[in-house]
Amino acid sequence: MKLKKRLMTMGFAALVGIGGLAGTAAQAKDKFVFAWPSAINSGVAPLTYAKTLGYWDAENIDLTIQVLTGSGVIVPQLLAGNIHGAYSSLETLVVARQPGKPNYPIIFPYNYLRNSIWEFAVLKDSPINELSDMKGATIGVLALTSGNIFMSRAMLESQGVASESVKFLGVGTGSAAFDALKSGQIGVLNLFDTAHVRAEQNGIPIRRVDPPKDYQGISSHGISVTEAFFEKNKDLVARFGRALTKGTLACNANLESCIRSYWEAYPAMKPRPDLEKETLQRETEVLQVRMKNLMAFNDNEAHEYGKFSEKDWSTLISALEAGKEITVTDIPFNKLYTNELVPAYNDFDVDKVVKQAQNH
């Protein structure tokens, strides 16, 4: 079936290429340098699978993934034109729209993570069952500069837990964070979805504490580009978004094949033959959780990939205000995001993509 909707416009550091993404073509492909905000991991699998299944070639795109860490690096590279788009969290742009702030000429044309990847996790025997139980808790976060802290504070405040009654502690991720939780140094882990899955895989008995209902189903990351690039290259952005959407759907339809495409693109990440089966199982568990957040739709919601809702941004703005990070909240949404190209992102045969992946 085709997804076609008429939507109103609401309106680095290691260079890593996806092995042979440029390919061979009769005509030169349009280059698209895409910033990935962390070390390469299985999260890039939808992009590598899009290459494996020919989606980038079909859109005449020569994609390069470039590793960049943090908005302090990503934003200057976007503005300088060294990269064309980035997988970015949303907070930086809202803050940049405040009086006296840099007011970066950047916009989000694609909603990538439809459901926030950030979670609250506690040990299974913890007395904390709800956010309202976190008064006096020490909460472990990736770093004290992590943008999700503002949203976490807002959620806690909404449940009667004053910001000053909790302490946030930077614990990083991986074993250091897990040890902090096991030892009782922290009572709560406030990391992202796949980090918590890896904690469970490492034998840490955790459970998630659900966020308040009003904060569920809210985007945490999108694809950012400069306003000038968007205006001059709408067709390229549309083709990028369509290939990304197809790669996401295909990956979800065949996680094993999708992960193998990631290993093929990044051979250093491929396990030894004797560990392949075990590693594949673990990576499937991790990627499966991420896919749920990439493809989160309400039961009565049209499956329009790349589309933002006003709630994504209004909830974020309210959280940043509650966290005293911003004072001006009446920010025009068309200065933050656009849904103009959503019909183009979804203009393909979904069933054909799913069947192609399942048969791959």
NUPA-873730 format. One record per residue: residue in one letter; residue number from 1; x, y, z of N, C-alpha, C in turn. Coordinates in pm, whole numbers. Layout:
N
   r     k     n.xx     n.yy     n.zz    ca.xx    ca.yy    ca.zz     c.xx     c.yy     c.zz
   a   NUM        X        Y        Z        X        Y        Z        X        Y        Z
...
***
This chain:
360
   r     k     n.xx     n.yy     n.zz    ca.xx    ca.yy    ca.zz     c.xx     c.yy     c.zz
   m     1       83     -119        0        0        0        0       86      123        0
   k     2       33      234      -51      108      358      -50       55      448       60
   l     3      149      511      126      110      607      229      124      747      169
   k     4       14      810      134       17      945       78      -82     1031      156
   k     5      -33     1132      219     -118     1221      296      -85     1364      260
   r     6     -188     1446      251     -164     1589      232     -155     1651      370
   l     7      -37     1699      401      -12     1753      534       14     1902      525
   m     8      -24     1973      627        7     2115      635      149     2131      684
   t     9      221     2228      630      358     2254      673      357     2316      810
   m    10      417     2254      903      433     2310     1036      571     2370     1044
   g    11      515     2415      973      622     2507      991      582     2608     1067
   f    12     3346     1463     1155     3342     1482     1254     3430     1404     1389
   a    13     3742     1324     1573     3612     1289     1527     3627     1213     1397
   a    14     3584     1095     1409     3619      993     1311     3522      996     1195
   l    15     3578      975     1076     3495      965      957     3467      818      931
   v    16     3342      784      926     3305      645      909     3213      633      790
   g    17     3252      558      691     3166      538      575     3099      404      584
   i    18     2980      392      532     2915      262      526     2975      191      407
   g    19     3059       92      433     3139       25      332     3080       24      194
   g    20     3131      110      109     3088      110      -30     2953      170      -55
   l    21     2909      264       30     2777      320       10     2765      393     -124
   a    22     2876      447     -173     2867      526     -296     2822      441     -414
   g    23     2874      318     -420     2832      229     -526     2876      278     -662
   t    24     2819      220     -767     2850      260     -904     2721      299     -972
   a    25     2722      407    -1038     2601      451    -1106     2639      523    -1233
   a    26     2545      530    -1325     2569      596    -1451     2586      746    -1431
   q    27     2523      798    -1329     2535      940    -1301     2584      958    -1159
   a    28     2647     1071    -1134     2698     1099    -1001     2584     1106     -902
   k    29     2604     1044     -787     2501     1048     -683     2512     1176     -602
   d    30     2403     1213     -543     2403     1328     -454     2464     1288     -320
   k    31     2565     1360     -277     2630     1328     -151     2545     1375      -34
   f    32     2541     1294       69     2472     1331      192     2558     1280      307
   v    33     2616     1376      381     2700     1342      497     2614     1353      622
   f    34     2601     1243      692     2507     1232      804     2582     1211      935
   a    35     2557     1295     1033     2625     1287     1162     2556     1190     1256
   w    36     2636     1097     1311     2589     1002     1412     2650     1044     1546
   p    37     2570     1064     1651     2617     1130     1773     2686     1042     1877
   s    38     2735      928     1838     2805      840     1933     2891      744     1855
   a    39     2965      660     1927     3041      555     1860     2944      469     1779
   i    40     2991      417     1668     2906      334     1583     2858      212     1659
   n    41     2730      186     1652     2669       71     1718     2555       20     1631
   s    42     2484      -80     1678     2379     -140     1597     2263      -45     1568
   g    43     2263       72     1631     2160      169     1600     2163      216     1456
   v    44     2281      203     1390     2291      245     1250     2238      138     1155
   a    45     2196       24     1207     2155      -87     1122     2045      -52     1021
   p    46     1944       29     1057     1845       64      953     1907      135      834
   l    47     2014      214      857     2081      284      747     2162      187      663
   t    48     2232       93      728     2311       -4      652     2220     -100      576
   y    49     2105     -133      636     2011     -223      568     1950     -154      446
   a    50     1930      -24      458     1881       53      342     1980       44      227
   k    51     2111       40      259     2212       21      155     2205     -119       97
   t    52     2198     -219      185     2194     -359      142     2077     -385       47
   l    53     1964     -326       77     1844     -349       -3     1829     -251     -119
   g    54     1928     -162     -138     1931      -75     -254     1852       54     -244
   y    55     1813       91     -122     1729      211     -109     1804      341     -131
   w    56     1930      348      -88     2008      470     -113     2036      485     -264
   d    57     2069      372     -329     2091      377     -473     1964      420     -546
   a    58     1851      367     -502     1725      401     -567     1695      550     -557
   e    59     1742      612     -450     1721      756     -431     1839      838     -482
   n    60     1936      772     -547     2053      838     -606     2132      916     -500
   i    61     2150      853     -381     2220      917     -270     2347      842     -236
   d    62     2456      917     -223     2585      866     -177     2596      907      -30
   l    63     2564      813       59     2559      844      203     2691      813      272
   t    64     2735      907      354     2849      886      443     2804      914      585
   i    65     2836      824      676     2807      846      818     2934      897      885
   q    66     2921     1006      955     3034     1069     1022     3006     1075     1172
   v    67     3098     1024     1252     3078     1022     1396     3111     1159     1456
   l    68     3014     1215     1523     3029     1341     1595     2965     1324     1732
   t    69     3019     1392     1832     2965     1376     1966     2920     1510     2023
   g    70     2794     1524     2047     2740     1641     2112     2703     1754     2018
   s    71     2603     1832     2061     2557     1943     1980     2664     2049     1962
   g    72     2758     2059     2059     2865     2156     2048     2956     2131     1931
   v    73     2957     2008     1880     3034     1972     1762     2944     1967     1639
   i    74     2828     1909     1655     2737     1890     1543     2690     2022     1483
   v    75     2648     2114     1567     2593     2241     1517     2693     2318     1432
   p    76     2819     2339     1478     2914     2411     1393     2940     2342     1260
   q    77     2942     2209     1260     2965     2135     1137     2846     2148     1041
   l    78     2726     2152     1095     2608     2177     1012     2616     2316      951
   l    79     2643     2414     1034     2646     2553      988     2755     2577      885
   a    80     2867     2504      899     2978     2520      805     2955     2443      675
   g    81     2852     2361      671     2822     2282      552     2908     2158      537
   n    82     2979     2122      644     3064     2001      639     2981     1874      650
   i    83     2865     1886      710     2769     1776      715     2635     1831      666
   h    84     2551     1743      619     2424     1786      563     2307     1763      657
   g    85     2317     1662      740     2210     1634      835     2266     1563      956
   a    86     2190     1561     1065     2238     1499     1188     2123     1435     1264
   y    87     2155     1326     1330     2064     1261     1424     2082     1337     1556
   s    88     1984     1417     1592     2001     1513     1702     1886     1508     1802
   s    89     1917     1540     1927     1812     1559     2027     1748     1695     2003
   l    90     1629     1715     2052     1552     1834     2020     1580     1955     2108
   e    91     1634     1933     2229     1644     2041     2327     1725     2161     2280
   t    92     1839     2135     2214     1933     2243     2179     1865     2352     2097
   l    93     1778     2315     2006     1717     2413     1919     1620     2503     1996
   v    94     1547     2445     2089     1455     2526     2170     1533     2628     2252
   v    95     1641     2585     2314     1725     2676     2392     1784     2783     2303
   a    96     1824     2747     2182     1883     2842     2089     1786     2950     2045
   r    97     1656     2927     2063     1556     3026     2024     1527     3128     2135
   q    98     1598     3120     2246     1577     3212     2357     1649     3345     2334
   p    99     1600     3453     2394     1666     3583     2381     1812     3576     2424
   g   100     1900     3632     2342     2042     3632     2374     2114     3505     2336
   k   101     2041     3404     2294     2102     3277     2253     2132     3282     2102
   p   102     2209     3185     2051     2259     3193     1913     2154     3184     1803
   n   103     2035     3137     1834     1927     3129     1735     1973     3063     1605
   y   104     2033     2945     1620     2087     2872     1505     1983     2859     1393
   p   105     2024     2883     1269     1932     2864     1155     1920     2717     1119
   i   106     1864     2641     1210     1850     2496     1195     1704     2460     1211
   i   107     1663     2353     1143     1525     2307     1153     1522     2155     1149
   f   108     1419     2098     1205     1399     1952     1204     1292     1917     1101
   p   109     1329     1853      990     1229     1813      891     1185     1667      906
   y   110     1242     1593     1003     1211     1450     1015     1213     1409     1162
   n   111     1102     1354     1208     1093     1299     1343     1143     1156     1341
   y   112     1260     1132     1400     1323     1000     1390     1279      907     1502
   l   113     1299      947     1627     1258      863     1740     1124      911     1792
   r   114     1020      847     1744      884      891     1774      850      878     1921
   n   115      912      786     1991      894      771     2135     1030      788     2201
   s   116     1035      867     2306     1163      897     2370     1238      771     2410
   i   117     1369      774     2388     1454      660     2425     1490      663     2573
   w   118     1464      775     2641     1506      789     2781     1410      718     2875
   e   119     1465      645     2972     1386      566     3066     1436      584     3209
   f   120     1350      551     3304     1389      539     3444     1393      390     3476
   a   121     1506      343     3530     1518      202     3566     1569      189     3709
   v   122     1517       90     3780     1559       63     3919     1583      -86     3933
   l   123     1649     -126     4040     1664     -268     4068     1527     -329     4097
   k   124     1511     -453     4064     1380     -516     4079     1327     -512     4221
   d   125     1417     -518     4321     1371     -516     4460     1368     -376     4520
   s   126     1381     -275     4435     1378     -136     4482     1239     -100     4534
   p   127     1232      -17     4640     1101       28     4690     1036      131     4598
   i   128     1110      176     4497     1056      275     4403      970      206     4299
   n   129      843      240     4300      750      184     4204      693      289     4109
   e   130      695      414     4151      645      523     4071      740      642     4083
   l   131      728      737     3992      814      854     3999      795      929     4130
   s   132      676      925     4184      650      996     4310      728      936     4426
   d   133      783      815     4408      864      752     4512     1010      794     4506
   m   134     1047      881     4413     1187      914     4391     1236     1033     4473
   k   135     1154     1088     4560     1198     1197     4645     1318     1154     4728
   g   136     1428     1233     4721     1549     1201     4794     1641     1104     4722
   a   137     1602     1061     4603     1683      961     4530     1800     1027     4458
   t   138     1906      948     4438     2017      988     4352     1995      918     4219
   i   139     1989      997     4114     1954      945     3982     2077      950     3891
   g   140     2115      836     3839     2230      827     3750     2193      863     3608
   v   141     2268      956     3551     2245      997     3412     2374      982     3333
   l   142     2364      990     3204     2480      975     3118     2587     1077     3154
   a   143     2546     1202     3166     2634     1312     3206     2546     1425     3256
   l   144     2604     1514     3334     2525     1624     3388     2486     1725     3281
   t   145     2540     1710     3162     2502     1795     3049     2398     1729     2959
   s   146     2353     1610     2994     2256     1538     2912     2125     1615     2903
   g   147     2077     1632     2781     1955     1708     2761     1832     1647     2825
   n   148     1831     1516     2846     1712     1453     2902     1687     1492     3046
   i   149     1786     1549     3116     1769     1586     3256     1652     1684     3273
   f   150     1639     1776     3178     1531     1873     3188     1395     1806     3185
   m   151     1379     1712     3093     1253     1640     3084     1231     1555     3209
   s   152     1337     1494     3260     1325     1412     3381     1280     1497     3498
   r   153     1340     1615     3513     1299     1705     3621     1152     1743     3609
   a   154     1110     1772     3488      971     1810     3467      877     1696     3503
   m   155      911     1574     3466      829     1459     3500      819     1443     3651
   l   156      932     1456     3720      933     1443     3865      848     1551     3931
   e   157      865     1674     3885      786     1785     3939      637     1759     3922
   s   158      600     1703     3807      459     1677     3781      401     1572     3874
   q   159      488     1495     3937      445     1390     4030      474     1428     4175
   g   160      497     1558     4198      515     1608     4333      653     1593     4390
   v   161      750     1565     4306      889     1549     4353      967     1673     4310
   a   162      999     1759     4407     1070     1883     4377     1210     1854     4326
   s   163     1255     1934     4231     1387     1913     4170     1498     1910     4274
   e   164     1487     1999     4376     1593     2007     4476     1595     1886     4570
   s   165     1493     1803     4562     1489     1686     4651     1558     1564     4591
   v   166     1603     1574     4466     1676     1464     4404     1813     1513     4361
   k   167     1905     1419     4344     2040     1451     4299     2069     1374     4172
   f   168     2116     1445     4069     2156     1379     3946     2307     1358     3948
   l   169     2351     1240     3910     2492     1203     3913     2531     1144     3779
   g   170     2636     1201     3717     2684     1147     3590     2755     1014     3612
   v   171     2705      909     3550     2762      775     3568     2804      712     3436
   g   172     2787      786     3326     2822      728     3196     2727      616     3160
   t   173     2780      518     3088     2698      403     3050     2784      278     3062
   g   174     2725      165     3043     2801       40     3054     2826       -1     3198
   s   175     2936      -70     3221     2963     -130     3352     2969      -29     3465
   a   176     3022       91     3440     3030      192     3546     2892      229     3597
   a   177     2799      248     3504     2663      283     3542     2595      167     3614
   f   178     2615       46     3562     2551      -70     3623     2603      -93     3764
   d   179     2735      -75     3785     2794      -93     3917     2740       10     4015
   a   180     2718      131     3968     2665      236     4055     2525      199     4104
   l   181     2446      136     4018     2312       95     4059     2318      -24     4154
   k   182     2398     -123     4121     2410     -243     4205     2462     -210     4344
   s   183     2558     -117     4353     2620      -83     4481     2535        8     4567
   g   184     2431       66     4509     2347      157     4584     2395      301     4579
   q   185     2501      327     4500     2548      465     4484     2438      552     4425
   i   186     2360      492     4339     2242      558     4284     2122      465     4304
   g   187     2004      525     4309     1883      444     4324     1808      427     4195
   v   188     1841      512     4097     1770      511     3970     1868      533     3857
   l   189     1850      462     3747     1926      486     3625     1832      557     3527
   n   190     1878      670     3477     1800      745     3380     1878      752     3249
   l   191     1897      634     3189     1970      622     3063     1871      595     2950
   f   192     1923      548     2838     1839      525     2721     1805      378     2704
   d   193     1709      351     2622     1651      219     2604     1752      106     2588
   t   194     1844      119     2491     1937        9     2463     2039      -11     2574
   a   195     2074       95     2647     2167       82     2760     2104       -4     2869
   h   196     1975       14     2891     1907      -65     2994     1893     -211     2952
   v   197     1874     -236     2823     1870     -374     2775     2005     -440     2800
   r   198     2112     -368     2772     2246     -425     2794     2272     -449     2942
   a   199     2213     -368     3028     2225     -393     3172     2162     -528     3207
   e   200     2045     -553     3153     1978     -681     3176     2060     -796     3120
   q   201     2118     -777     3003     2201     -881     2942     2325     -910     3025
   n   202     2368     -812     3105     2483     -831     3192     2444     -878     3332
   g   203     2321     -924     3344     2277     -985     3469     2228     -889     3575
   i   204     2198     -764     3538     2146     -668     3635     1994     -677     3635
   p   205     1935     -719     3746     1789     -733     3751     1720     -598     3768
   i   206     1675     -540     3659     1612     -408     3666     1467     -414     3618
   r   207     1395     -310     3650     1261     -289     3595     1244     -141     3564
   r   208     1162     -111     3466     1137       27     3427     1025       86     3511
   v   209     1039      216     3539      933      291     3605      870      381     3499
   d   210      744      360     3473      678      432     3364      674      582     3388
   p   211      694      660     3282      678      805     3294      530      839     3304
   p   212      497      961     3348      356     1001     3351      295      992     3212
   k   213      167      969     3207       97      950     3080      119     1065     2984
   d   214      119     1188     3034      134     1305     2947      270     1310     2879
   y   215      366     1235     2931      502     1236     2875      532     1112     2792
   q   216      433     1029     2773      453      910     2692      425      940     2545
   g   217      497      874     2456      476      893     2314      528     1025     2263
   i   218      631     1079     2330      689     1207     2291      825     1182     2226
   s   219      850     1249     2115      977     1234     2044     1094     1283     2127
   s   220     1211     1221     2108     1332     1269     2175     1439     1309     2075
   h   221     1435     1257     1954     1537     1286     1853     1475     1296     1714
   g   222     1538     1380     1633     1497     1393     1495     1618     1410     1405
   i   223     1592     1438     1279     1698     1468     1183     1700     1620     1165
   s   224     1815     1682     1192     1826     1827     1179     1910     1864     1058
   v   225     1874     1975      996     1947     2031      882     1944     2182      898
   t   226     2026     2254      823     2016     2399      827     1896     2443      745
   e   227     1842     2559      779     1729     2612      705     1766     2633      558
   a   228     1888     2683      534     1931     2708      396     1941     2579      317
   f   229     1996     2473      378     2008     2345      309     1870     2290      276
   f   230     1779     2303      371     1643     2253      349     1577     2325      232
   e   231     1586     2457      230     1520     2533      125     1579     2504      -12
   k   232     1709     2482      -20     1775     2459     -148     1773     2314     -193
   n   233     1748     2223      -99     1761     2080     -129     1643     1998      -79
   k   234     1525     2049      -95     1407     1976      -45     1394     1838     -108
   d   235     1423     1830     -236     1411     1700     -303     1510     1600     -245
   l   236     1633     1643     -216     1734     1555     -157     1693     1513      -16
   v   237     1643     1608       63     1597     1575      198     1481     1476      192
   a   238     1392     1497       97     1279     1405       82     1326     1264       46
   r   239     1422     1255      -45     1475     1124      -85     1551     1058       30
   f   240     1627     1138      106     1696     1085      224     1595     1028      323
   g   241     1491     1105      351     1391     1060      447     1316      937      401
   r   242     1291      927      271     1220      809      219     1307      684      231
   a   243     1436      694      196     1526      579      210     1542      540      356
   l   244     1548      638      446     1558      611      588     1433      541      640
   t   245     1319      588      595     1193      526      636     1185      382      588
   k   246     1220      358      463     1217      223      409     1315      133      483
   g   247     1435      186      515     1533      109      591     1483       73      728
   t   248     1410      164      792     1355      139      925     1250       29      921
   l   249     1158       39      826     1054      -63      813     1113     -199      779
   a   250     1211     -201      688     1274     -327      647     1349     -389      764
   c   251     1419     -308      839     1495     -359      953     1401     -423     1055
   n   252     1291     -358     1080     1194     -413     1175     1136     -545     1126
   a   253     1126     -559      995     1068     -681      937     1165     -798      938
   n   254     1296     -773      948     1395     -881      948     1517     -836     1028
   l   255     1506     -841     1160     1611     -790     1248     1744     -863     1227
   e   256     1741     -993     1207     1865    -1068     1191     1940    -1023     1065
   s   257     1869    -1014      954     1932     -970      830     1980     -827      842
   c   258     1906     -744      912     1942     -605      934     2073     -594     1012
   i   259     2085     -673     1118     2208     -672     1199     2326     -721     1117
   r   260     2304     -822     1034     2413     -873      950     2459     -767      851
   s   261     2368     -681      807     2408     -572      717     2498     -473      791
   y   262     2473     -454      918     2556     -367     1003     2696     -426     1017
   w   263     2703     -556     1039     2834     -621     1050     2909     -617      917
   e   264     2836     -629      808     2899     -624      675     2956     -484      648
   a   265     2881     -383      689     2926     -245      669     3042     -209      761
   y   266     3042     -265      881     3147     -237      981     3206     -368     1030
   p   267     3297     -428      952     3351     -561      984     3414     -570     1122
   a   268     3466     -459     1174     3528     -461     1307     3425     -492     1416
   m   269     3298     -470     1387     3193     -496     1485     3141     -640     1479
   k   270     3182     -713     1375     3133     -850     1360     3203     -943     1459
   p   271     3129    -1027     1530     3190    -1117     1628     3265    -1232     1563
   r   272     3347    -1299     1643     3414    -1421     1595     3309    -1525     1561
   p   273     3339    -1614     1467     3240    -1715     1426     3182    -1793     1543
   d   274     3265    -1824     1644     3214    -1903     1756     3122    -1823     1848
   l   275     3122    -1690     1834     3036    -1606     1917     2921    -1545     1838
   e   276     2915    -1579     1709     2817    -1512     1623     2674    -1537     1667
   k   277     2638    -1660     1696     2500    -1692     1733     2458    -1618     1859
   e   278     2545    -1622     1962     2514    -1554     2088     2505    -1403     2069
   t   279     2600    -1347     1993     2601    -1202     1971     2480    -1158     1891
   l   280     2441    -1239     1793     2324    -1206     1713     2200    -1200     1801
   q   281     2188    -1293     1892     2072    -1293     1982     2070    -1168     2069
   r   282     2188    -1133     2124     2196    -1016     2210     2166     -888     2133
   e   283     2223     -875     2014     2200     -756     1934     2055     -746     1888
   t   284     1993     -861     1863     1852     -860     1826     1766     -808     1940
   e   285     1797     -851     2061     1723     -801     2178     1737     -651     2193
   v   286     1858     -601     2169     1884     -457     2180     1811     -380     2071
   l   287     1828     -423     1948     1769     -351     1836     1617     -356     1838
   q   288     1563     -466     1887     1418     -480     1893     1356     -370     1978
   v   289     1422     -337     2089     1372     -231     2176     1380      -95     2107
   r   290     1492      -70     2040     1504       57     1968     1401       70     1857
   m   291     1374      -39     1786     1277      -34     1678     1138        6     1728
   k   292     1103      -39     1848      972       -3     1903      960      148     1919
   n   293     1069      214     1957     1066      359     1973     1071      431     1840
   l   294     1135      370     1741     1138      428     1608     1002      421     1539
   m   295      925      320     1576      799      293     1506      678      306     1597
   a   296      687      394     1696      578      408     1793      463      492     1737
   f   297      348      429     1721      228      500     1679      113      462     1771
   n   298       23      556     1795      -98      525     1869     -190      441     1782
   d   299     -279      369     1846     -368      279     1773     -450      351     1666
   n   300     -492      475     1694     -578      547     1600     -501      648     1516
   e   301     -368      633     1512     -282      729     1443     -234      674     1309
   a   302     -242      756     1206     -192      715     1074      -41      696     1082
   h   303        9      595     1016      152      565     1018      225      654      919
   e   304      253      775      963      321      874      880      459      898      940
   y   305      558      827      885      694      835      936      754      973      908
   g   306      832     1021     1005      897     1150      992      813     1267     1042
   k   307      690     1243     1079      599     1350     1118      610     1383     1267
   f   308      623     1511     1295      617     1560     1432      474     1598     1467
   s   309      444     1594     1596      318     1649     1645      349     1774     1725
   e   310      252     1861     1741      273     1979     1823      307     1939     1967
   k   311      250     1827     2011      275     1782     2148      421     1748     2172
   d   312      490     1696     2069      633     1667     2083      708     1790     2132
   w   313      674     1903     2075      745     2027     2104      687     2104     2221
   s   314      556     2107     2234      497     2180     2346      534     2115     2479
   t   315      539     1982     2482      578     1913     2605      724     1941     2638
   l   316      808     1941     2536      950     1971     2557      968     2114     2607
   i   317      899     2206     2546      911     2346     2587      867     2364     2733
   s   318      759     2299     2770      713     2306     2909      815     2247     3005
   a   319      879     2137     2962      980     2073     3047     1102     2162     3063
   l   320     1144     2226     2957     1260     2315     2965     1229     2438     3050
   e   321     1106     2482     3044     1067     2594     3131     1067     2551     3277
   a   322     1011     2434     3304     1009     2384     3441     1149     2362     3494
   g   323     1242     2327     3405     1381     2307     3445     1461     2435     3447
   k   324     1390     2548     3428     1450     2681     3431     1562     2699     3328
   e   325     1548     2628     3218     1646     2640     3110     1602     2745     3008
   i   326     1474     2773     3002     1422     2875     2912     1321     2962     2985
   t   327     1301     3081     2933     1200     3171     2988     1091     3203     2888
   v   328     1127     3202     2759     1030     3232     2654      975     3101     2598
   t   329      845     3086     2603      783     2960     2561      700     2974     2434
   d   330      669     3098     2394      585     3115     2274      671     3116     2148
   i   331      735     3004     2124      823     2988     2008      741     2934     1891
   p   332      739     3004     1779      663     2953     1664      714     2814     1624
   f   333      622     2721     1610      663     2585     1578      735     2576     1444
   n   334      699     2666     1350      764     2659     1219      908     2706     1225
   k   335      953     2752     1342     1094     2785     1363     1169     2668     1426
   l   336     1097     2560     1449     1156     2442     1510     1151     2320     1418
   y   337     1038     2301     1352     1023     2182     1268      930     2209     1151
   t   338      932     2117     1056      838     2120      945      796     1978      909
   n   339      670     1965      875      617     1837      826      595     1839      675
   e   340      653     1938      608      627     1958      466      656     1836      381
   l   341      763     1762      414      806     1652      328      755     1515      374
   v   342      670     1514      474      619     1385      526      552     1302      417
   p   343      469     1361      329      410     1278      223      515     1210      137
   a   344      625     1281      108      732     1223       25      804     1110       97
   y   345      825     1125      227      892     1019      304      814      889      298
   n   346      683      900      291      596      784      297      541      740      161
   d   347      594      795       53      545      767      -81      615      644     -140
   f   348      578      527      -92      632      401     -142      539      289     -100
   d   349      562      172     -157      480       55     -128      534      -14       -4
   v   350      466        2      107      510      -54      236      515     -206      230
   d   351      412     -267      177      408     -413      171      525     -469       92
   k   352      561     -401      -16      672     -446      -99      804     -441      -21
   v   353      823     -336       56      944     -322      137      951     -430      243
   v   354      841     -452      311      838     -555      417      864     -693      360
   k   355      802     -724      247      821     -857      186      964     -873      137
   q   356     1022     -767       82     1162     -774       38     1254     -809      153
   a   357     1231     -745      269     1314     -772      386     1293     -913      438
   q   358     1169     -955      445     1138    -1088      497     1197    -1199      410
   n   359     1211    -1170      282     1264    -1271      188     1414    -1257      167
   h   360     1480    -1162      235     1620    -1135      212     1708    -1236      288
***
